[in-house]
Amino acid sequence: MKVLDHLQIQQKIKRIAYEIFEKNYDTQKLFLVGINIMVMPLHNCFLSN
């Protein structure tokens, strides 16, 4: 498994956005919904008390 860097993540998200647009170009309304299951930001998990 490879960890992506910031630029690679941006490229993947941009590609996903284009795919969503291409598959739904004739749609009048499109709702994208995400579920945040994290209680705290990830960076807080690594901070020591």
KASUL-V889938 format. One record per helix or strand of 2 or more residues. SS is the DSSP state (hx for helix, st for strand). FROM is the first residue (numbers start at 1). TO is the last residue. If there is no record, write none. Layout:
<<SS	FROM	TO> <SS	FROM	TO>>
This chain:
<<hx	6	23> <hx	42	45>>
